[in-house]
Amino acid sequence: MNHPKKTFQESYVYPNGTLIIEGPLTEQTLASYRFHARLTSFRPAPAQKDALLKITTLPEGRVIVVRDQDTIVGYVTFVYPDPLEHWSSGNMVDLLELGGIEIAPDYRGYGLGKALLRLSMADEAMENYIVITTEYYWHWDLKGSGLDVWQYRTMMEKMMNAGGLVCFTTDDPEINSHQANCLMARIGENVPSDSIESFHRLRFSNRFMNE
């Protein structure tokens, strides 16, 4: 189940000028933009741009960006969970994972992450999906942010809340390996009840669904 990708665009005023939040991008549009050299949280910037280009070609793949003129300075991605992950085991066509969100260091502190998520979820197509994110503290930029693990957890939670994602309990052992880790999700208004039940079964593989 893949819904039409209607590109939206919105201006975002910040202290140094005006940025554009745009997406979901096509492969051609993304390729035409430059990629900020400091978007390196996951891999070197050129390799990360290549990864985003591949996501745009996936039927379900969505890439929403923040750009300063023709330079991408931030992005968020949505894809199906990796086939090797527990969250793909339900074979749900209406379960998307927030694959990554990143803002270039010079542009942090202006609410761009929250704006990216708010606008991503304003897309009517997202009402047809359950969107999850698995937050693991070892993926966080603790050194670069200067925050401790709990401060960073609070920051991430507030950012995800801006997109309507809230914390859900789970018995997933990797998430439960540290108290700062968490599962967050947003259930779209049009998601059928059987898909919601499948999601709850994924949350609790032992079938105990205690909230």
N, C-alpha and C positions, 0 to 999 in steps of 0.2 A: 504494500500500500504506500504509494508515493504521491504526494499532492503537489500541484503546480507551484513552481518557484517564481513568485511574483516579486521582482526586485523593488525595494523601497529605498528612499534616500531622505535623510533629514540633516539639517544643519545643527551644529552643537557649538555654542559660544563658550569659550574658555578665556582665561586672562590674556593669553597671547594671540588671540584671534578667533577664527571660526574653523571648525573641523567638519568633515562630512562623515556620517555613519550611513553605511550602504550595504545592501545585500538582500537575499542571497546572491552572490556573484556567480556569473558564468565563468568558465575557464578562460575565455577570451578576454573578458573584462579584467579579471585578476592578473592575467599575464601582462596586461598593458600598464599596470602600476608598478612603481618601484617599491621595494620592501626595506623597511628600516633596518639598518645594520645591527641594532641592538635588540632585535626580537630573537633572542637566543636561549630562552628558558628551556626549550625542549631539544633543540639541535641548532647548529650554525644557521644563520639567517637564510642563505641561499637554499639549503636543504629544507628548511621549514617552509619557504615559499613553494618549493616543489611538492611538499606534502599537502599543502593547501590546494594546489592545483589539482592534485589527484582526488581530493575530497570533492571538488566541484563537479567531477565527472561521475561520481556515484549517484545512482538514482535518488537515494535519500539524503545525500550529502548537502550540507548547508554551511556556507562560509559568509559571515557578516563581518565587515571591517570598519575601522575608523581610519580615515586618511586625512593627511595634511596636504592639501592640493593633490599631487599625484603620488604621494608616498604613503604607503600603509604603515600606520603607527600602532595598530592594535587589531585584534581579531577575536572571534569566538567561532567554534565549529560544532556541528551536530552531525553525528553519524550513528549507524547501528553499532551496538557493542561488539567488541572484538570477538571473533568466533572462539577464541581460547578463554574468554572470560565467562564466569558463572552467569552473568546477566544475559548472555546470548542463549543459554540453554533452553529457554522457553520458546525459542523460535517465534518471537512476537514481532509482527510487521509494524506495530504501532508503538514500539519502544525505541526511543532515541537516547543516545548518550551525549552529554556535553563533553566533547572530546578534548577541548583545550580552550583556555582563554588567556590572553597575554596582552599587556600594554607596554610599549617601550618606556624605559626608565624616565626619560625626560618628560613624559606625558602622564606620569602617574600622579595621583593626588587630586585629580580634577573630576572624579566621578565617572570616568569613561567606561569602566567595567560595568557599573550599574546601568549606564545608558545603553550599552551594547545589549545587555540582557533584557532590559525593558522593551527595547525596540524589536529584538528577536522574537519575543513572546507576543508582541502586538500583531504579528502575522497570523491571520485567521487559520492558516494551514496548521499551525502549532496546536490548535485546539483538538486536532485529531490524534495527538501523540501523548504518551507519557514520556517526559524528559527526565533523565536521571543524571546525577553526577556523583562519582565516588571520590571523596576527598581523603587523600592520604597525606599525612604530615610530611613524609619524606619527599613529596613532590613540590613542597612549598619553598619559596625563595626567602627563607628565614634570614640568611646572611645579608642579602641585598636589601631586604626591607628593614632590618634592624629590630624586628619584632620577635617576641618569644613565641613558642608554639601556640599558646592559648590566645594571645593577642591576634596572631595570624588567623586562627580558627574563627575568632569573632569577626574579623574583617571579611573572611571568605563567606561566612554565613550571611552577613548583612548584604554582601554583593549578590549572592544567589537569591536572597529574599526579594531583591529588587525585580527579579525576573519571575517571581512567584514560586520559586523552589523552596521547600521546607524540609526539615529533617524527618526522616523515617527510621524507625528501629529496624534492625535486621540481626540475624544470627550469622551473617557472613564472617568467617574467621579472620579474613584479612582486614576487614574494617574493624572488627572487634579486637584486633591485636594491639591497638593503642586508643586511649580514650579520646584523643583529639580527632581521630578519623571519624568520618560520618558518611551516611548515605542521604542525599537530598534529592527531591523529586517534585515535579509539577505534573498533575494529571489534567489533561485538557478536557474541556467541557463536552466534547463529542466522543470521548473514548467510551466504548461499550463496556457494560458491566463485566462480561466474561474476560476482557483484557485486564480490567482492574483486578479481578480475582487472580488472574495468572501472575500479575505483578506481585501481589501479596504472597503468592506461593513461592515466588523467586526470593522474596525477602526472607522467608523462613523455610528453608529447605527441609526442616524437620516437621513442617506443617503446623507448628504451634504459632498462632497468629495473635500473640498478646501485644497490645499497643503499649 
